[in-house]
């Protein structure tokens, strides 16, 4: 458990935690290969991840069937004790226009469009994957040995 808590942490936040944040988390987990702790949350989470998100990621070999949307407040409460541990880094990527404030976290905002059809899902997935690969590479290089 301590090894997990001492990894750099990425949290992807979207409105429902049912599409964009789940995509970003799936891509980040694949890109980081276990070197970064990856979580996702929503500010108004859906009951379940959208079926289209499951199908889209499954087509790319990414399985999120055991993931569930989580509320950002719950995630903060669950991880609050962990902040006492000397974490190497705590980065939040927000995909919502709302201001998110988390002590001890660096916050980056990604302005991403809502999807309207399957073509939009493909374009959104491609853009999220591109951003995640850059983010994870940069994040890992800054925290190697950290």
C-alpha positions as CSV (number, residue, x, y, z in Angstrom):
1,X,0.0,0.0,0.0
2,X,2.8,2.5,0.8
3,X,4.3,2.0,-2.6
4,X,1.0,3.0,-4.2
5,X,0.6,6.0,-2.0
6,X,4.2,7.2,-2.7
7,X,3.6,7.3,-6.5
8,X,2.9,10.5,-8.3
9,X,-0.9,10.8,-8.6
10,X,-3.0,12.0,-11.5
11,X,-6.7,12.7,-11.0
12,X,-8.9,13.4,-14.0
13,X,-12.1,15.3,-13.2
14,X,-15.1,15.7,-15.4
15,X,-18.7,16.6,-14.8
16,X,-20.2,13.0,-14.7
17,X,-17.0,10.9,-14.5
18,X,-18.7,8.7,-17.2
19,X,-16.8,9.6,-20.3
20,X,-13.9,12.1,-20.6
21,X,-12.3,11.5,-17.2
22,X,-12.7,7.7,-17.6
23,X,-11.1,7.9,-21.0
24,X,-8.2,10.0,-19.7
25,X,-7.7,7.7,-16.8
26,X,-7.7,4.6,-19.0
27,X,-5.2,6.1,-21.4
28,X,-3.0,7.4,-18.5
29,X,-3.0,3.9,-16.8
30,X,-1.9,2.3,-20.1
31,X,0.8,5.0,-20.8
32,X,2.2,5.1,-17.2
33,X,2.6,1.3,-16.9
34,X,2.1,1.3,-13.2
35,X,4.5,4.2,-12.4
36,X,1.8,6.7,-11.7
37,X,-1.3,6.3,-9.6
38,X,-4.3,7.3,-11.7
39,X,-7.8,8.2,-10.5
40,X,-10.9,9.8,-11.9
41,X,-13.9,11.6,-10.4
42,X,-16.8,13.8,-11.2
43,X,-18.4,16.9,-9.7
44,X,-21.9,15.5,-10.4
45,X,-21.2,11.8,-11.1
46,X,-23.5,9.7,-13.2
47,X,-24.9,6.4,-11.9
48,X,-22.7,4.4,-14.4
49,X,-20.1,5.0,-17.0
50,X,-21.7,5.6,-20.4
51,X,-22.1,2.4,-22.5
52,X,-20.5,4.3,-25.5
53,X,-17.4,5.0,-23.4
54,X,-17.1,1.3,-22.4
55,X,-17.5,0.2,-26.0
56,X,-15.1,2.8,-27.4
57,X,-12.4,1.9,-25.0
58,X,-13.0,-1.8,-25.3
59,X,-12.4,-1.4,-29.1
60,X,-9.0,0.0,-28.2
61,X,-8.2,-2.9,-25.8
62,X,-8.8,-0.8,-22.7
63,X,-11.1,-2.5,-20.1
64,X,-12.9,-0.3,-17.7
65,X,-15.8,-2.6,-16.8
66,X,-15.0,-2.5,-13.1
67,X,-14.7,1.3,-12.9
68,X,-17.6,3.3,-11.4
69,X,-18.2,7.1,-11.5
70,X,-17.0,8.7,-8.2
71,X,-17.8,12.0,-6.7
72,X,-14.8,14.3,-6.3
73,X,-15.8,15.0,-2.7
74,X,-15.8,11.3,-1.8
75,X,-12.4,10.8,-3.5
76,X,-11.0,13.8,-1.5
77,X,-12.3,12.3,1.7
78,X,-10.9,8.8,0.9
79,X,-7.5,10.2,0.1
80,X,-7.3,12.9,2.8
81,X,-5.3,10.7,5.1
82,X,-2.9,10.0,2.3
83,X,-2.0,13.7,2.1
84,X,-0.1,13.2,5.4
85,X,2.3,11.0,3.5
86,X,5.1,12.7,1.6
87,X,3.6,12.3,-1.8
88,X,6.0,13.1,-4.7
89,X,3.3,14.9,-6.7
90,X,-0.4,15.4,-6.8
91,X,-1.8,16.7,-10.2
92,X,-5.5,17.2,-11.1
93,X,-6.6,17.6,-14.6
94,X,-10.0,19.4,-14.7
95,X,-12.3,19.0,-17.7
96,X,-15.1,21.2,-16.2
97,X,-15.5,24.9,-16.2
98,X,-16.0,25.0,-12.5
99,X,-13.2,26.1,-10.3
100,X,-11.6,23.2,-8.4
101,X,-9.5,23.9,-5.4
102,X,-7.5,21.1,-3.7
103,X,-4.8,21.9,-1.2
104,X,-1.4,20.5,-2.2
105,X,-2.5,19.8,-5.8
106,X,-1.4,21.3,-9.0
107,X,-4.5,21.9,-11.2
108,X,-4.5,22.0,-15.0
109,X,-7.6,22.7,-17.1
110,X,-8.4,21.0,-20.3
111,X,-11.1,22.6,-22.4
112,X,-12.7,19.6,-24.2
113,X,-16.0,19.7,-26.1
114,X,-18.9,17.5,-25.2
115,X,-19.6,14.7,-27.7
116,X,-22.7,14.5,-29.8
117,X,-22.2,11.3,-31.9
118,X,-19.8,8.4,-32.6
119,X,-17.6,10.6,-34.8
120,X,-17.4,13.0,-31.9
121,X,-16.4,10.1,-29.6
122,X,-13.6,9.1,-32.0
123,X,-12.3,12.7,-32.2
124,X,-12.6,13.2,-28.4
125,X,-10.8,9.9,-27.7
126,X,-8.0,10.9,-30.1
127,X,-7.5,14.3,-28.5
128,X,-7.6,12.9,-24.9
129,X,-5.1,10.2,-25.8
130,X,-2.8,12.8,-27.4
131,X,-3.0,15.1,-24.3
132,X,-2.6,12.2,-21.9
133,X,0.5,10.8,-23.6
134,X,2.2,14.2,-23.4
135,X,1.1,14.7,-19.8
136,X,2.2,11.3,-18.5
137,X,5.6,11.5,-20.3
138,X,6.2,15.0,-18.8
139,X,4.9,13.9,-15.4
140,X,7.1,10.8,-15.2
141,X,10.2,12.6,-16.4
142,X,9.8,15.3,-13.7
143,X,9.2,12.6,-11.0
144,X,11.7,9.9,-11.8
145,X,13.5,8.7,-8.8
146,X,11.1,10.9,-6.8
